[in-house]
Amino acid sequence: MKLRLALTLFAALATVAASHARAADLKPGEWAVQLILTSEAEGLEDPYNTLGQLWNASPELDDYDLPELSQTWTGTYLSVMFYRPDWDSDRETYNTDYHPVVYGKSDEWTFEVRSDDPTRDLSLTWVGHKTRMKTMALVDIQENVVFPAVVDGEVQVYNFRMNGTVREFAWRVLSLKDYWQLVRAGRESGKAVRKQVKSNWLPRGWGQGEGRGYRSDSIAEGLPEDPFGD
């Protein structure tokens, strides 16, 4: 009973924190995206993970980064987490990860999806300001897939099957230069990107963080001429 109560309380606190981050009282320039992981077939969901940029946030661990409730990784489980073992010797996983606000530059968050079923079918979607998310993309590091967060004003849903108990992703904010290069390439090729597109390229640094997590490679500048070409 105590464990169930603790879990309920933590979920409520996480929901309040996520709702606050998306609320209208965010300061100008600040933003947040809530990640929602779902297994529709089994009725499982993890909606308690948020990333974003706040004026007072630090690139490293600060009060905005909430640790995840301890998990034994036994039985049935499904979870999204920010894996940051270099932040705190007593904590490795977090529910939130905020960076300081930057304008017109690239930024990136790495995170993991964990599941007890290595072949479970899952859906990953997100909640945030649609206009701001036009310059954002999900990167499936395992499958080398770059997936736009919003297409034609509609928030997208990324469907995938686990291939093991841990799968790595990244959330990428494009620089203005990269975003307009992406738009121009799409117009020139006549392609409308409406679903995940597997490509033979993955720009160096995509899915490799900026030293904020357990990866340290820097983000490369620029994109290939045909960023969604096969």
C-alpha positions as CSV (number, residue, x, y, z in Angstrom):
1,M,0.0,0.0,0.0
2,K,2.8,2.4,0.9
3,L,4.5,1.7,-2.4
4,R,1.3,2.3,-4.4
5,L,0.7,5.5,-2.5
6,A,4.2,6.7,-3.2
7,L,3.8,5.9,-6.9
8,T,0.5,7.7,-7.1
9,L,2.0,10.8,-5.3
10,F,5.0,10.8,-7.6
11,A,2.9,10.6,-10.7
12,A,0.7,13.5,-9.5
13,L,3.8,15.6,-8.8
14,A,5.3,14.8,-12.2
15,T,2.0,15.7,-13.9
16,V,1.9,19.0,-12.0
17,A,5.5,19.8,-13.0
18,A,4.8,18.9,-16.7
19,S,1.6,21.0,-16.7
20,H,3.4,24.0,-15.2
21,A,6.1,23.8,-17.8
22,R,3.5,23.9,-20.6
23,A,1.5,26.6,-19.0
24,A,1.1,30.2,-20.3
25,D,3.1,31.5,-17.4
26,L,6.4,30.4,-19.1
27,K,8.5,33.5,-19.6
28,P,9.0,34.8,-23.2
29,G,11.5,32.6,-25.0
30,E,11.0,29.6,-22.7
31,W,9.4,26.4,-23.9
32,A,8.8,22.8,-22.9
33,V,7.9,19.6,-24.7
34,Q,6.3,16.7,-22.9
35,L,7.1,13.2,-24.2
36,I,4.4,10.6,-24.1
37,L,5.2,6.9,-24.5
38,T,2.3,4.4,-25.0
39,S,1.7,0.7,-25.6
40,E,-1.9,0.8,-26.8
41,A,-2.2,-3.0,-27.0
42,E,-1.4,-3.4,-23.3
43,G,-2.8,-0.1,-22.0
44,L,0.6,1.1,-20.7
45,E,1.7,4.7,-20.7
46,D,4.5,6.9,-19.4
47,P,3.6,10.6,-19.9
48,Y,5.9,12.0,-17.1
49,N,9.0,13.3,-19.0
50,T,9.6,16.8,-20.1
51,L,12.4,18.7,-21.8
52,G,12.8,22.3,-22.7
53,Q,14.7,25.6,-22.3
54,L,14.3,27.9,-19.3
55,W,16.1,31.2,-18.7
56,N,17.4,30.1,-15.3
57,A,18.2,26.5,-16.2
58,S,21.7,25.1,-16.2
59,P,23.3,22.8,-18.8
60,E,24.1,20.5,-15.9
61,L,22.1,19.2,-13.0
62,D,19.9,21.9,-11.3
63,D,16.6,22.1,-9.4
64,Y,14.6,21.9,-12.7
65,D,15.9,18.4,-13.3
66,L,13.7,16.0,-11.4
67,P,15.1,12.5,-10.7
68,E,13.0,9.5,-11.7
69,L,11.6,7.3,-9.0
70,S,13.8,4.3,-8.3
71,Q,13.1,1.4,-10.6
72,T,14.1,-2.2,-10.0
73,W,13.5,-3.1,-13.7
74,T,11.7,-6.3,-12.9
75,G,8.2,-7.4,-13.9
76,T,6.3,-5.4,-16.5
77,Y,7.6,-1.9,-17.1
78,L,7.7,0.8,-19.7
79,S,9.6,4.0,-19.2
80,V,11.1,7.1,-20.9
81,M,14.1,8.6,-19.0
82,F,16.9,11.0,-19.3
83,Y,20.0,8.9,-18.5
84,R,22.6,11.1,-16.9
85,P,25.0,9.1,-14.8
86,D,27.6,11.9,-14.8
87,W,25.3,14.3,-13.0
88,D,25.0,12.7,-9.6
89,S,26.7,9.6,-8.1
90,D,23.5,8.5,-6.4
91,R,21.1,9.2,-9.4
92,E,21.3,8.1,-13.0
93,T,17.9,8.7,-14.5
94,Y,15.7,11.8,-14.6
95,N,12.1,12.7,-15.6
96,T,13.0,16.2,-16.7
97,D,15.9,17.9,-18.4
98,Y,16.0,21.6,-19.0
99,H,18.7,23.6,-20.8
100,P,19.2,27.4,-20.8
101,V,17.4,29.4,-23.5
102,V,19.3,29.9,-26.7
103,Y,18.1,31.6,-29.9
104,G,18.8,30.4,-33.4
105,K,21.2,27.6,-32.4
106,S,21.1,23.8,-32.3
107,D,20.3,22.0,-29.1
108,E,19.8,18.4,-28.3
109,W,18.6,16.0,-25.6
110,T,19.4,12.3,-25.4
111,F,16.9,9.9,-23.7
112,E,16.1,6.2,-23.4
113,V,13.1,4.1,-23.8
114,R,13.2,1.0,-21.6
115,S,10.8,-2.0,-21.7
116,D,10.7,-5.5,-20.2
117,D,9.4,-6.8,-23.5
118,P,12.2,-6.5,-26.2
119,T,9.7,-6.8,-29.0
120,R,6.9,-4.5,-27.6
121,D,5.2,-2.2,-30.2
122,L,5.2,1.4,-28.9
123,S,4.1,4.9,-29.9
124,L,6.0,8.0,-28.9
125,T,4.3,11.5,-29.3
126,W,4.7,14.9,-27.7
127,V,2.9,17.9,-26.4
128,G,4.2,21.5,-26.8
129,H,3.8,24.7,-28.8
130,K,3.3,23.6,-32.4
131,T,4.9,26.6,-34.0
132,R,8.0,26.2,-31.9
133,M,8.2,22.5,-32.6
134,K,8.3,23.1,-36.4
135,T,12.1,23.3,-36.0
136,M,12.4,20.2,-33.9
137,A,12.9,16.5,-34.7
138,L,13.0,13.1,-33.1
139,V,16.1,11.0,-33.9
140,D,15.8,7.2,-33.6
141,I,19.5,6.5,-33.1
142,Q,19.1,2.7,-33.5
143,E,17.3,2.9,-36.8
144,N,19.1,6.0,-38.2
145,V,15.7,7.8,-38.6
146,V,15.1,11.5,-38.4
147,F,11.4,12.2,-37.7
148,P,9.9,15.7,-37.8
149,A,8.0,16.7,-34.7
150,V,5.3,18.7,-36.6
151,V,4.2,18.3,-40.2
152,D,1.7,20.8,-41.8
153,G,0.8,22.0,-38.3
154,E,0.0,18.5,-37.0
155,V,1.9,16.9,-34.1
156,Q,3.3,13.6,-35.3
157,V,3.4,10.1,-33.7
158,Y,6.4,7.9,-34.0
159,N,5.5,4.1,-34.0
160,F,8.3,1.6,-33.4
161,R,9.0,-1.9,-32.1
162,M,11.6,-2.4,-29.3
163,N,14.7,-4.3,-30.4
164,G,16.0,-5.1,-26.9
165,T,15.1,-3.7,-23.5
166,V,16.8,-0.3,-24.1
167,R,16.5,2.0,-27.1
168,E,18.2,5.3,-27.5
169,F,16.6,8.5,-28.9
170,A,17.5,12.1,-29.2
171,W,15.3,15.3,-29.4
172,R,16.9,17.8,-31.7
173,V,16.3,21.6,-32.1
174,L,17.5,22.7,-35.5
175,S,19.4,25.9,-35.8
176,L,17.7,28.5,-38.1
177,K,20.3,27.8,-40.8
178,D,19.7,24.0,-40.7
179,Y,15.9,24.5,-40.6
180,W,15.8,26.7,-43.7
181,Q,18.2,24.3,-45.5
182,L,15.8,21.5,-44.7
183,V,12.9,23.5,-46.0
184,R,14.7,24.4,-49.2
185,A,15.8,20.8,-49.8
186,G,12.2,19.6,-49.4
187,R,10.9,22.1,-51.9
188,E,13.6,21.3,-54.4
189,S,12.9,17.6,-54.2
190,G,9.2,18.0,-54.2
191,K,8.9,15.7,-51.2
192,A,6.5,16.1,-48.3
193,V,7.8,14.6,-45.2
194,R,4.8,13.0,-43.5
195,K,6.3,10.0,-41.8
196,Q,9.6,8.7,-40.6
197,V,12.1,8.5,-43.3
198,K,15.1,6.2,-43.1
199,S,18.2,7.7,-44.6
200,N,21.7,6.6,-45.3
201,W,23.1,9.6,-43.5
202,L,22.9,10.9,-39.9
203,P,24.8,14.2,-39.4
204,R,27.7,13.8,-37.0
205,G,26.5,14.8,-33.6
206,W,22.8,14.0,-34.1
207,G,21.9,11.7,-31.2
208,Q,25.2,12.3,-29.6
209,G,24.4,15.1,-27.2
210,E,26.5,18.1,-26.2
211,G,28.2,16.7,-23.2
212,R,25.1,17.0,-21.0
213,G,24.5,13.3,-20.7
214,Y,26.7,10.3,-21.2
215,R,27.8,11.3,-24.7
216,S,30.3,14.0,-25.4
217,D,30.6,14.5,-29.2
218,S,29.7,18.0,-30.3
219,I,26.9,18.8,-32.8
220,A,28.0,19.3,-36.3
221,E,27.0,22.4,-38.2
222,G,25.0,22.3,-41.4
223,L,23.1,19.5,-43.2
224,P,23.5,17.5,-46.4
225,E,22.0,18.9,-49.6
226,D,19.2,16.4,-49.5
227,P,18.5,15.8,-45.8
228,F,15.7,13.3,-46.3
229,G,17.1,11.6,-49.4
230,D,17.6,7.9,-49.4
